[in-house]
Amino acid sequence: MGVWRIGADVLARGRFTLSPLAETIGALEALHWGTPRPGRETWLRDHRPAYRARLDADPVEALLVWAALRPRWMADFIGAPPEESDRSFRDELERVRRTPPEVAEADLAAGLGHPVPAELRRPDLPERAAALLEWVWTATVRPEWPRLRRVLEADIVARTQALSSGGWAAALAGLRPGMRWLGDGRLQVNAYDNPPRDIADDARLTFIPVSAAHGWVCWDLPHRYGIVYPCAGLLADAPESAPPQALSRLLGPVRATVLCRLTTPMSTTQLVALTGYGLGSVGGHLKVLLDARLVQRRRSGRSVLYYRTSLGDRLAAPETAVRGDPAEAARDHA
């Protein structure tokens, strides 16, 4: 199995963080292999024809993707973990562009197990990779990035809360298949039969949620290591829908939104991340919903989780679902 041996200082500095580039790579893999996360089939159907057309029109780019994305392997130069100074997708992409061509070629050869084809021995190889990633970002990720970002940030909030209450074993539980905290500074990152890897004491370790179906490990040796994992929760194809109009009129649009987002138990900070509303606003609305018996709360470790009552579930149901239930309508008119 693949085990990283990590010192206490490295683990103490470990952070959960976002990476627009990692999200873009996850989208590229889904487009290339045709394997989206369940619930993202419409997204794939909308974007894959344009992706296939782009590769059909550029044999070099098609060959580059074939070499860079191998089963159970990804070229290091396209997927390095973010740096602390990164503030945007452009910051991360610029590092791909700055990769020396000989380094990019060596990365591809490592994955292939043999020298790269002659068509890929070219000085603009990193630039070609960056151009494809920029297209995937612009065409398929950026239009819904604000929504995806809120979902990913909510996952980070939940993991951070688990870390504070239960340590790394709790924070990493269920992070990705084959991964678990073994104790004594040993982190099993996957189930592959790889030799243990010692992480330098001054290295930086990051955990990166994405909306992709699968995760991966990445690094920029010897000082940056990353573990990319599928975020928790459902990611529907459709944009976030507004709460039912009748519910918004009854409760107010913000309070109705908070109630509708409680599809699973969540903390106040998770709701802040998902809705974009301020902490005081969300907390105040939760108190009103609690007093109205539309939500209840329970403690989980150091966190307080809110969840809908049966009445809250009925009020938050889509209007079409309520109107489309003949039995319910009959009872209402009895």
Backbone hydrogen bonds, N-H to C=O, Kabsch-Sander energy under -0.5 kcal/mol:
donor,donor_aa,acceptor,acceptor_aa,energy
2,G,190,N,-1.0
3,V,1,M,-0.7
4,W,187,L,-3.0
5,R,197,R,-2.9
6,I,4,W,-0.7
6,I,185,G,-3.5
11,L,7,G,-2.2
12,A,8,A,-2.3
13,R,9,D,-1.5
14,G,10,V,-0.5
14,G,11,L,-1.0
15,R,205,L,-1.8
17,T,207,F,-2.4
23,E,19,S,-2.2
24,T,20,P,-2.0
25,I,21,L,-2.5
26,G,22,A,-2.4
27,A,23,E,-1.9
28,L,24,T,-2.5
29,E,25,I,-2.6
30,A,26,G,-2.0
31,L,27,A,-2.5
32,H,28,L,-2.6
33,W,29,E,-3.0
34,G,30,A,-1.7
35,T,30,A,-0.6
40,R,37,R,-2.4
44,L,40,R,-1.9
45,R,41,E,-2.6
46,D,42,T,-2.2
47,H,43,W,-1.6
48,R,44,L,-2.7
51,Y,47,H,-1.7
52,R,48,R,-3.0
53,A,49,P,-2.3
54,R,50,A,-2.0
55,L,51,Y,-2.1
56,D,52,R,-2.4
57,A,53,A,-1.6
58,D,54,R,-0.5
58,D,55,L,-0.9
62,A,58,D,-2.2
63,L,59,P,-2.3
64,L,60,V,-2.2
65,V,61,E,-2.3
66,W,62,A,-2.1
67,A,63,L,-1.9
68,A,64,L,-2.4
69,L,65,V,-2.4
70,R,68,A,-0.7
70,R,73,W,-1.5
73,W,70,R,-2.3
75,A,68,A,-2.0
78,I,75,A,-1.0
79,G,75,A,-0.8
79,G,76,D,-0.7
86,D,83,E,-1.6
92,E,88,S,-1.5
93,L,89,F,-2.7
94,E,90,R,-2.1
95,R,91,D,-0.8
95,R,92,E,-0.6
96,V,92,E,-1.0
97,R,93,L,-2.0
98,R,94,E,-1.8
99,T,96,V,-1.1
103,V,100,P,-0.9
104,A,100,P,-2.0
105,E,101,P,-2.4
106,A,102,E,-1.9
107,D,103,V,-2.3
108,L,104,A,-2.1
109,A,105,E,-2.3
110,A,106,A,-2.1
111,G,107,D,-1.6
112,L,108,L,-2.0
113,G,109,A,-2.4
114,H,109,A,-0.9
120,L,117,P,-1.8
121,R,118,A,-1.5
122,R,120,L,-1.6
125,L,122,R,-1.3
128,R,124,D,-2.4
129,A,125,L,-2.1
130,A,126,P,-2.6
131,A,127,E,-2.3
132,L,128,R,-1.8
133,L,129,A,-2.3
134,E,130,A,-2.5
135,W,131,A,-1.9
136,V,132,L,-2.5
137,W,133,L,-2.4
138,T,134,E,-2.7
139,A,135,W,-2.9
140,T,136,V,-2.2
141,V,136,V,-1.0
141,V,137,W,-1.1
142,R,137,W,-3.4
144,E,141,V,-1.4
145,W,142,R,-1.3
148,L,144,E,-2.6
149,R,145,W,-3.3
150,R,146,P,-1.5
151,V,147,R,-1.8
152,L,148,L,-2.7
153,E,149,R,-2.8
154,A,150,R,-2.0
155,D,151,V,-1.7
156,I,152,L,-2.0
157,V,153,E,-2.4
158,A,154,A,-2.2
159,R,155,D,-2.5
160,T,156,I,-2.7
161,Q,157,V,-2.3
162,A,158,A,-2.1
163,L,159,R,-2.2
164,S,160,T,-2.1
165,S,161,Q,-1.7
166,G,162,A,-2.9
167,G,163,L,-1.7
170,A,166,G,-0.7
171,A,167,G,-2.1
172,L,168,W,-2.3
173,A,170,A,-0.7
175,L,172,L,-2.1
179,M,176,R,-1.9
180,R,188,Q,-1.7
182,L,180,R,-0.6
182,L,186,R,-2.4
183,G,186,R,-0.8
186,R,183,G,-1.3
187,L,4,W,-2.8
187,L,185,G,-0.5
188,Q,180,R,-2.4
188,Q,186,R,-0.5
189,V,2,G,-2.1
189,V,187,L,-0.7
190,N,2,G,-1.1
194,N,192,Y,-1.9
197,R,3,V,-2.6
199,I,5,R,-2.6
199,I,197,R,-0.5
203,A,200,A,-1.9
204,R,223,H,-2.8
206,T,225,Y,-2.2
207,F,15,R,-2.6
208,I,227,I,-2.7
210,V,229,Y,-2.1
216,W,228,V,-1.3
218,C,226,G,-2.6
220,D,224,R,-2.6
223,H,220,D,-1.1
224,R,220,D,-1.4
225,Y,204,R,-2.8
226,G,218,C,-3.0
227,I,206,T,-2.2
228,V,216,W,-3.2
229,Y,208,I,-2.5
231,C,210,V,-2.9
236,A,234,L,-0.5
237,D,39,G,-0.7
248,S,244,P,-2.3
249,R,245,Q,-2.3
250,L,246,A,-1.8
251,L,247,L,-3.1
252,G,248,S,-2.0
256,A,252,G,-2.5
257,T,253,P,-1.9
258,V,254,V,-2.3
259,L,255,R,-2.2
260,C,256,A,-2.4
261,R,257,T,-1.9
262,L,258,V,-0.6
262,L,259,L,-1.0
263,T,261,R,-2.0
266,M,306,Y,-2.1
271,L,267,S,-2.1
272,V,268,T,-2.2
273,A,269,T,-2.0
274,L,270,Q,-2.4
275,T,271,L,-2.8
276,G,272,V,-2.2
282,V,278,G,-2.6
283,G,279,L,-2.6
284,G,280,G,-2.3
285,H,281,S,-2.3
286,L,282,V,-2.5
287,K,283,G,-1.7
288,V,284,G,-1.7
289,L,285,H,-2.5
290,L,286,L,-2.5
291,D,287,K,-2.5
292,A,288,V,-2.0
293,R,290,L,-1.4
294,L,289,L,-2.6
295,V,289,L,-1.1
296,Q,307,Y,-2.9
298,R,305,L,-2.2
300,S,303,S,-3.2
303,S,300,S,-2.1
305,L,298,R,-3.2
305,L,303,S,-0.5
306,Y,266,M,-3.6
307,Y,296,Q,-2.4
308,R,262,L,-0.6
309,T,294,L,-2.1
313,D,309,T,-2.5
314,R,310,S,-1.9
315,L,311,L,-2.3
316,A,312,G,-2.1
317,A,313,D,-0.8
317,A,314,R,-0.6
322,V,318,P,-1.9
323,R,319,E,-2.8
324,G,320,T,-1.8
325,D,322,V,-1.3
329,A,325,D,-2.3
330,A,326,P,-2.5
331,R,327,A,-2.1
332,D,328,E,-2.2
333,H,329,A,-1.5
334,A,331,R,-0.9
